[in-house]
Amino acid sequence: MGNLGLTEMLLIGLALLIFFGPSRLPELGKSLGKGIQEFKKASKELTDAVKEDVTTDSEKK
């Protein structure tokens, strides 16, 4: 997680708790997880498409 130490992570967690409240934190975490999952899926699809184009171009030569 980069250069974040325990103290920094606790402060971020406390700020999130104060800002969003305890009832919205699970919902926020679930949404964040789904967003990351969709980003990884789109990134993989783009990478696969580029690899396929490169393979097709090299076969044409």
N, C-alpha and C positions, 0 to 999 in steps of 0.2 A: 504494500500500500504506500509505496513511496517513502517519504521521510516523516510520516505521521507517527507520533509516539502515543503511548497510552493516555497521557494527559490531554493531548489534542483531540483524540477520538472521544474521550469522555466529555469534553467541552462541546464538541459537535453534537453528540447524542443528547446532551442536556439542552442545547439550543433547539434541536428538533422537537424534543419533548415539550418545551415551553411554547414553541411556535405552533405546532400542530396539535398538541394534546395527546394523551395516552390512547384515546379511542381511535384516532386516525392513523397512528403509526403503522399498524399491521396492513392497513389498506395502502398506505404509501409504499411500504416495502414490497407488497405484491405487485403494484403498478411498476415500480422500478425494476423488479425482476423480469416482468413481461417485456418491458421496453428493452432491456439488455438482451433478452432472448431474441426478440425481433431484429435487433441490430446485428447480432451475430449471424442470424439466418440470412439476412440481406447481404451481409458482407461475404458469406460463403457462396451465395448464388452469383454474386458479381465476380468473385475470384474464379469460380468454375467456368463462367461464361468467357472470361478473358483467356483462361487456359485453353478452352475449346477453340477460340478464334486463333490463337497462336498455333495450335496443333494443325488446324485446317490450313492456315497460311503456309506452314512449313511443308505440308504434303503437296501443295500446289506447285512448289518450286521444283 
